[in-house]
Amino acid sequence: MYQALYRKYRPTNFEEVVGQEIIKKTIINEINNNKISHAYLFCGPRGTGKTSIAKLIAKLINCDNQHDGIPCEKCASCLSYKTNVDIIEIDAASNNGVDEIRELRNKVNLLPANSKYKIYIIDEVHMLSIGAFNALLKTLEEPPAHVIFILATTEINKIPVTIVSRCQRFDFNKISENQIFNRLKYIKEAENINITDNALKEISRLTDGGLRDAIGLLDKLISYTNEKITEEIVHEVNYSVTKKDLLKILIYIHNNQIKEYIEFIDKLDEQGKDLIKLVDELMLYLRDMIVGTEVSNDFSKEEILNYINAFNDLSSQMKNTNYPKIILETLIISFERNNISDKIIEINTEEFEDKVIMSKQNNIESIPSKLELKEKEESKILNNEQKFVEDKTETKIINNLDELKKIRINNCLATADKQLLIDLKKQWKNISEYSVNQIYGVDAGMLLDSIITIASEKNILVVFPYQSMADRANSDIPRIEEILKLTFNKEYSFIALYETEWNKIKKEYIKNVKNNIKYNYIHEESNYDILFNKKEDLIVDQAIEYFGSTVVQVI
């Protein structure tokens, strides 16, 4: 019967354990000096050696002739290790009730059958119920001298502090890519696997510090093909994306190639790629650009950091929505670039030098610098950009809230500014300064429950989880715009949507982009007094809202 590679190459002694050097040294010294703890708690990411080291402790402390973490493999305990009834492994995920732990407590006092110690290894211990933890507590605090508990978990935050404080805790770290690569290469040579070193490096990178996951992926690749395993095959089986494709995505965003970007995301989705994992890979790739292990091309460090922040926000949004693909596709809206500041203006060096020579010949004292020429070119572009906007815009008189809403959504999509959105997101919490204000408190608190989704020089669009919240915000736009002005020291036109509504608009936007339909800015003319029945100023409105019209009288 075939044995999975991760089981076949599970460490048999501490020398074979990959990484976790401090933990290994500490435990070996404890065993050598006979200072074994009555309870251990191993916590850390999956596939980093928690269960393997727990099994090794169980083997070593019962071995008659162990030496520096290496069992003798000759004594009765070592020879019977796999069938030893004194080593009890419990999966807390399926044995998490009070009854199971009470049964454990009843058996704890029984002496070991064949060994010096009875060892209980409880894996995924965070899955125990509160009642089960309480049942375990007393036994864990004062177990019999012949019993050792080893608890393992990937979620230490779910373990009661009363349990943690009664154990010797070890925090396992992710295993480095280089250590995973070396272990995979050892397995490759031992099993004579036909795989390239570059493919092994990709496996090491993609498994994010989990050696078991890396060995499992290698096992899957062996079953997938009899041909030589390459990087491309690794990504095909893992549903991940090559570095070449990651760079292509970033270039599309960098150059604001909306249509190409959306079509490429569609292509990756059709190939079955994990889009949430894709965002994580993009962040890792950008990290490698900063440290210099990947070529950064034309990306500045500031731009790379902005991308990482944006992708980090996007990752959490994608995990909490039913439409992760749409959120990823419309990411480029918030990345729309300011064509003036981001255009690369190159000055023809020969032309510049000719101007300098001519200036000298004509005894002109003031010679324009390259910076001055660049600023002049930028000014020319600015004038062209402004003229383009003026030619394309129109003015529309607003008669009701629905019309206002449509125009402001359009204007947000037409003028979205990625950098401004990032900046405003960082400052959004500053709105909390007005959450205790008697005039603005209600609306400020409501804004803090929204997600700022699109921003431009004149417009802000936020998304609420529920329609009632969005409708409430849109019914009080003048006061909210006052809050925005006070917070950011700038006037913005505000509009709110609820999540389902925003998802529909995103779908329509994608369709329009694919059909090359442009969004042109529309100037609005609206009378807030009529539109919002604003008969009095905001302070009076707030007073009426708090105390009623019979108490408040306008003089």
C-alpha positions in Angstrom: 0.0 0.0 0.0 1.3 3.4 -1.0 2.4 5.6 1.9 2.1 9.4 1.6 5.4 11.2 1.5 4.7 13.4 4.5 4.2 10.2 6.6 7.1 8.3 5.0 9.5 11.2 5.8 8.2 12.2 9.2 11.2 12.8 11.5 12.4 9.8 13.6 14.7 11.9 15.7 15.4 15.6 16.5 18.2 15.8 13.9 15.7 15.2 11.1 13.3 18.0 12.3 13.4 20.9 10.0 13.7 24.3 11.7 12.5 25.2 15.2 16.1 25.1 16.5 15.4 26.8 19.9 12.5 24.5 20.6 14.5 21.4 19.8 17.5 22.5 21.9 15.3 23.3 24.9 13.4 20.0 24.9 16.5 17.9 24.3 18.2 19.6 27.3 15.1 19.0 29.5 15.1 15.3 28.6 18.9 15.0 29.1 18.6 16.7 32.5 15.4 14.8 33.5 13.5 18.1 33.9 10.5 17.1 31.8 7.4 19.3 32.2 4.1 17.7 33.1 2.3 19.6 30.3 3.4 21.2 27.0 1.5 23.5 24.7 2.7 23.7 21.1 1.1 26.5 19.0 1.9 27.8 15.6 1.0 27.5 11.9 0.1 24.1 10.4 2.8 21.9 9.0 5.6 23.3 11.1 6.4 20.3 13.3 4.1 20.4 16.3 2.8 16.9 16.1 6.2 15.5 14.9 8.0 16.9 18.0 5.2 15.7 20.3 5.6 12.2 18.9 9.4 12.4 19.3 9.0 13.5 23.0 6.8 10.5 23.6 9.4 8.3 22.0 12.5 9.8 23.7 11.3 10.0 27.3 10.4 6.3 27.2 13.6 5.3 25.5 16.2 3.5 27.7 19.2 4.8 25.9 18.4 8.0 24.1 21.3 10.4 23.4 20.9 14.1 22.6 17.5 13.7 21.0 18.3 10.4 19.1 16.4 7.3 20.3 18.4 4.0 20.5 15.8 2.2 18.3 16.8 -1.1 20.1 15.0 -1.0 23.5 11.6 -2.5 24.0 10.0 0.9 24.1 11.5 2.0 20.8 10.7 -1.3 19.0 7.0 -1.2 20.2 6.6 2.6 19.7 4.0 2.4 16.9 1.8 0.1 18.8 2.5 1.4 22.3 -0.8 1.7 24.3 0.8 4.2 26.7 1.0 6.8 23.9 -2.6 8.1 23.4 -3.3 10.5 20.5 -6.6 12.3 20.7 -8.1 14.4 17.9 -9.9 17.2 19.7 -11.9 18.1 16.6 -13.9 14.9 16.8 -13.5 14.2 20.6 -14.4 17.6 22.0 -17.1 17.0 24.5 -17.2 16.8 28.2 -17.8 13.0 28.2 -14.6 12.3 26.3 -12.5 14.4 28.7 -14.2 12.8 31.7 -13.3 9.4 30.4 -9.7 10.6 29.9 -9.6 11.8 33.6 -10.8 8.4 34.7 -8.0 6.6 32.9 -5.2 9.1 33.8 -4.6 7.5 37.2 -4.0 4.1 35.7 -0.2 3.2 35.6 1.5 2.8 32.2 1.3 -0.7 30.8 4.8 -1.0 29.3 6.5 2.4 29.6 7.9 4.9 32.2 5.4 7.5 31.2 1.9 7.6 29.8 1.7 10.4 27.2 -1.5 12.1 26.0 -1.1 14.1 22.7 -4.2 16.2 22.1 -4.2 17.7 18.6 -6.2 20.7 17.6 -6.9 21.3 21.3 -8.7 24.6 20.6 -11.7 22.6 19.3 -12.5 21.4 22.8 -15.7 22.9 24.2 -15.7 25.2 27.3 -17.1 22.3 29.4 -14.3 20.0 28.2 -11.6 22.6 29.0 -13.1 22.9 32.5 -13.1 19.2 32.9 -9.5 19.0 31.8 -8.3 21.9 34.0 -7.8 20.2 37.4 -6.1 17.1 35.8 -3.8 19.3 33.8 -2.8 21.3 36.9 -1.9 18.3 39.0 -1.5 15.2 36.9 -0.1 12.0 38.3 3.7 11.7 38.1 3.6 9.1 35.4 1.4 11.3 33.0 2.6 13.9 30.5 0.2 16.1 28.4 1.2 17.5 25.0 -1.4 19.9 23.6 -1.1 21.2 20.0 -3.1 24.0 18.3 -3.0 26.4 15.4 -5.2 28.9 17.2 -3.7 29.8 20.5 -6.3 32.7 20.9 -9.0 30.1 21.4 -7.3 28.4 24.4 -8.4 29.6 27.8 -5.7 31.4 29.7 -6.2 29.1 32.6 -5.1 26.2 30.4 -2.2 28.2 28.8 -0.8 29.2 32.2 -0.6 25.5 33.3 1.5 24.4 30.4 5.1 25.1 29.2 4.3 27.0 26.0 6.4 26.7 22.7 5.6 28.9 19.7 6.4 27.3 16.4 7.5 29.6 13.5 7.0 29.1 9.8 9.8 27.2 8.2 12.0 29.2 5.8 11.8 28.7 2.1 15.4 27.6 2.0 14.9 25.0 4.7 11.8 23.6 2.8 13.7 23.6 -0.5 16.5 21.6 1.1 14.1 19.1 2.6 12.2 18.7 -0.8 15.5 18.2 -2.6 16.5 15.5 -0.1 13.1 13.7 -0.8 13.6 14.2 -4.6 16.9 12.5 -4.5 15.8 9.7 -2.2 12.7 9.0 -4.3 14.3 9.8 -7.7 11.6 12.3 -8.6 11.9 14.0 -12.0 11.5 17.6 -11.0 13.4 20.8 -11.6 15.0 22.8 -8.8 13.0 25.9 -9.9 9.8 23.9 -9.5 11.0 22.9 -6.0 11.7 26.6 -5.2 8.2 27.5 -6.3 6.7 24.8 -4.1 8.7 26.2 -1.2 7.5 29.7 -1.9 3.8 28.9 -2.4 3.4 26.8 0.7 4.1 29.8 3.0 6.3 28.1 5.6 4.3 24.8 5.9 6.6 21.8 5.3 3.8 19.3 5.4 1.9 21.3 2.7 5.0 21.4 0.6 5.6 17.7 0.8 1.8 17.1 0.1 2.0 19.3 -3.0 5.0 17.4 -4.2 3.1 14.1 -3.7 0.2 15.5 -5.8 2.6 16.5 -8.6 4.1 13.0 -8.8 0.6 11.6 -9.3 -0.3 14.3 -11.9 2.3 13.6 -14.5 5.0 11.2 -15.5 6.9 14.0 -17.3 9.4 16.3 -15.8 7.8 18.6 -13.3 8.3 22.3 -14.1 7.3 25.6 -12.6 4.3 25.8 -15.0 3.0 22.4 -13.9 3.4 23.4 -10.2 1.1 26.4 -10.8 -1.3 24.4 -12.9 -1.8 21.8 -10.1 -1.8 24.4 -7.3 -4.3 26.7 -9.1 -1.7 29.5 -8.5 -0.2 32.1 -10.8 3.3 32.4 -12.3 5.5 35.3 -11.5 5.3 36.3 -15.1 1.5 36.6 -14.8 1.8 38.5 -11.4 4.0 41.0 -13.1 1.6 41.3 -16.0 -1.3 42.1 -13.6 0.8 44.8 -11.9 1.8 46.4 -15.2 -1.9 46.5 -16.3 -2.7 48.4 -13.0 0.4 50.6 -13.3 -0.5 51.6 -16.9 -4.2 51.8 -16.1 -5.1 49.3 -18.9 -8.5 48.6 -17.5 -9.9 46.4 -20.4 -6.7 44.2 -20.5 -6.7 43.9 -16.8 -10.3 42.7 -16.5 -10.0 40.3 -19.4 -6.9 38.8 -17.8 -8.6 38.3 -14.5 -11.5 36.7 -16.4 -9.0 34.3 -18.1 -7.4 33.3 -14.7 -10.8 32.7 -13.2 -11.8 30.5 -16.2 -8.6 28.5 -15.6 -9.8 27.8 -12.0 -7.2 30.0 -10.3 -7.9 30.8 -6.7 -8.4 34.6 -6.8 -8.1 35.1 -3.1 -4.8 33.3 -3.1 -3.8 35.4 -6.1 -4.1 38.6 -4.0 -1.8 37.1 -1.4 0.7 36.1 -4.1 0.7 39.6 -5.4 1.5 41.0 -2.0 4.4 38.5 -1.6 5.7 39.4 -5.1 5.6 43.1 -4.2 7.4 42.3 -1.0 10.1 40.6 -3.0 10.3 43.7 -5.2 11.1 45.8 -2.1 13.8 43.5 -0.7 15.3 43.2 -4.2 14.7 39.5 -4.9 12.4 40.5 -7.8 13.0 43.2 -10.4 10.9 46.3 -9.6 10.7 47.5 -13.2 9.3 51.1 -13.2 7.6 50.8 -9.8 8.7 53.2 -7.1 9.0 52.0 -3.5 6.1 54.4 -2.5 3.9 52.9 -5.3 4.8 49.3 -4.2 3.8 50.1 -0.6 0.5 51.7 -1.7 -0.2 48.5 -3.8 0.5 46.3 -0.8 -1.8 48.3 1.4 -4.6 48.2 -1.2 -4.2 44.4 -1.8 -4.3 43.8 2.0 -7.6 45.7 2.3 -8.9 43.8 -0.8 -8.0 40.4 0.6 -10.2 40.9 3.6 -13.0 42.2 1.5 -12.8 39.2 -0.9 -13.0 36.8 2.0 -16.2 38.4 3.2 -18.2 38.6 0.0 -20.1 36.3 -2.4 -18.5 38.2 -5.4 -14.7 38.1 -4.9 -14.1 38.1 -8.6 -16.0 41.4 -9.1 -14.2 43.0 -6.3 -10.8 42.0 -7.8 -11.9 43.1 -11.3 -13.0 46.5 -10.1 -9.9 47.1 -8.1 -8.4 49.0 -11.0 -11.0 51.7 -10.6 -9.5 52.7 -7.3 -6.1 52.4 -8.9 -7.0 54.9 -11.7 -4.0 57.1 -12.1 -3.7 60.8 -12.2 -2.5 61.1 -15.8 -0.7 64.3 -15.1 1.5 63.3 -12.1 2.2 59.8 -13.4 3.1 60.5 -17.0 6.8 60.0 -17.6 8.0 63.2 -19.3 11.3 62.7 -21.0 13.4 65.7 -22.1 15.3 65.2 -25.2 18.9 65.6 -24.0 20.3 66.7 -27.4 17.6 69.3 -27.7 18.3 70.6 -24.2 22.0 70.9 -24.9 21.3 72.7 -28.2 19.3 75.3 -26.3 22.1 75.7 -23.8 24.6 76.4 -26.6 22.3 78.8 -28.3 21.7 80.6 -25.0 25.4 81.0 -24.5 25.9 82.3 -28.0 23.2 84.9 -27.5 24.6 85.8 -24.0 21.4 84.8 -22.3 22.1 84.7 -18.6 19.1 82.5 -17.5 19.3 79.0 -18.9 16.3 76.8 -18.4 17.0 73.7 -16.3 15.8 70.3 -17.1 13.4 70.6 -14.2 12.0 73.8 -15.6 11.5 72.2 -19.0 9.8 69.3 -17.4 7.5 71.6 -15.4 6.7 73.4 -18.7 5.8 70.1 -20.4 3.6 69.1 -17.4 1.8 72.5 -17.6 1.2 71.8 -21.3 -0.3 68.4 -20.4 -2.4 69.9 -17.7 -3.9 72.4 -20.1 -4.7 69.6 -22.5 -6.2 67.5 -19.8 -8.4 70.4 -18.6 -9.5 71.2 -22.1 -10.4 67.5 -22.6 -12.5 67.5 -19.4 -14.3 70.7 -20.4 -15.1 69.4 -23.8 -16.5 66.1 -22.4 -18.5 67.4 -19.4 -22.1 68.6 -19.2 -24.2 70.4 -16.6 -27.4 68.8 -15.3 -30.0 70.4 -13.0 -31.0 68.0 -10.2 -34.6 67.7 -9.3 -34.7 64.7 -6.9 -32.4 62.4 -4.9 -32.5 59.6 -7.4 -31.0 61.9 -10.1 -28.4 63.2 -7.7 -27.5 59.6 -6.8 -27.0 58.5 -10.5 -24.9 61.5 -11.3 -22.7 61.2 -8.3 -22.1 57.5 -8.9 -21.2 58.3 -12.5 -18.8 61.1 -11.4 -17.1 58.8 -8.9 -16.5 56.2 -11.6 -15.3 58.9 -14.1 -12.8 60.5 -11.8 -11.7 57.8 -9.3 -8.2 58.5 -7.8 -6.4 55.6 -6.3 -3.9 57.5 -4.3 -6.5 59.8 -2.8 -8.6 56.8 -1.8 -5.6 55.2 0.0 -5.0 58.5 1.8 -8.6 59.0 2.9 -8.9 55.4 4.1 -6.0 56.1 6.4 -7.7 59.2 7.7 -11.3 57.9 7.8 -11.1 57.0 11.5 -10.6 60.7 12.2 -14.3 61.1 11.7 -14.7 59.6 15.2 -13.7 63.1 16.6 -17.3 64.2 15.7 -19.1 61.0 16.9 -19.7 62.5 20.4 -20.6 65.9 18.9 -24.2 66.9 19.7 -24.8 68.2 16.2 -22.9 65.7 14.1 -22.7 62.6 16.4 -25.3 60.4 14.8 -24.1 60.9 11.2 -20.4 60.6 12.2 -21.1 57.3 13.9 -23.0 56.1 10.9 -20.1 57.0 8.5 -17.7 55.0 10.7 -19.8 51.9 9.8 -19.3 52.5 6.1 -16.4 51.5 3.8 -15.0 54.4 1.6 -14.9 52.7 -1.8 -14.2 55.4 -4.4 -12.7 58.9 -4.0 -11.7 61.7 -6.3 -10.8 65.4 -5.9 -14.6 66.3 -5.6 -16.4 63.0 -4.8 -16.6 60.3 -2.2 -18.7 57.1 -2.5 -19.2 54.9 0.5 -20.8 51.4 0.9 -22.9 50.2 3.8 -23.8 46.6 4.5 -27.6 47.4 4.6 -30.0 49.4 2.4 -31.5 51.2 5.4 -28.1 52.6 6.4 -27.4 53.8 2.9 -30.8 55.4 2.6 -30.4 57.1 6.0 -27.0 58.6 4.9 -28.4 59.8 1.6 -31.3 61.5 3.3 -28.8 63.7 5.3 -26.1 64.5 2.7 -25.7 68.2 3.6 -24.8 67.3 7.2 -22.5 64.5 6.2 -20.7 66.8 3.7 -20.2 69.2 6.6 -18.6 66.4 8.6 -16.3 65.5 5.6 -15.3 69.1 5.3 -14.5 69.4 9.0 -12.5 66.1 9.0 -10.5 66.5 5.7 -10.5 70.3 5.4 -11.9 70.0 1.9 -15.4 69.9 0.3 -16.6 66.6 -1.2 -19.8 65.6 -2.9 -21.1 62.5 -1.0 -23.2 59.5 -2.0 -23.8 56.2 -0.3 -24.8 52.7 -1.6 -25.5 49.4 0.0 -23.5 46.3 -0.8 -25.9 44.5 -3.1 -26.5 47.8 -5.1 -22.7 48.4 -5.4 -22.1 44.9 -6.7 -24.6 45.5 -9.5 -23.0 48.8 -10.4 -19.6 47.1 -10.5 -20.9 44.4 -12.9 -22.3 47.2 -15.2 -19.0 49.1 -15.0 -17.0 46.0 -16.1 -19.4 45.4 -19.0 -19.1 49.0 -20.1 -15.3 48.9 -19.9 -15.2 45.8 -22.0 -17.3 47.6 -24.6 -15.1 50.7 -24.4 -17.9 52.9 -23.0 -16.5 56.0 -21.3 -17.7 57.7 -18.1 -17.8 61.5 -18.6 -17.9 63.9 -15.7 -21.3 65.7 -15.2 -21.6 69.0 -13.4 -24.5 69.1 -11.1 -26.7 72.0 -10.1 -28.9 71.2 -7.1 -30.7 73.3 -4.5 -30.3 71.6 -1.1 -33.0 73.7 0.4 -35.6 72.1 -1.9 -33.9 68.7 -2.4 -33.7 68.0 1.4 -36.5 70.3 2.6 -33.8 72.2 4.4 -35.7 75.1 5.9 -33.4 75.9 8.7 -29.7 75.5 9.4 -28.1 72.3 10.6 -28.0 73.3 14.3 -31.7 74.1 14.3 -32.4 70.8 12.4 -30.5 68.9 15.1 -32.3 70.7 17.9 -35.7 69.8 16.4 -34.5 66.2 15.9 -33.5 66.0 19.6 -36.3 68.0 21.3 -39.2 68.2 18.8 -40.7 71.2 17.0 -43.0 72.1 19.9 -40.0 72.8 22.2 -37.7 74.5 19.6 -38.8 77.8 18.2 -37.0 79.6 15.4 -36.8 83.3 16.0 
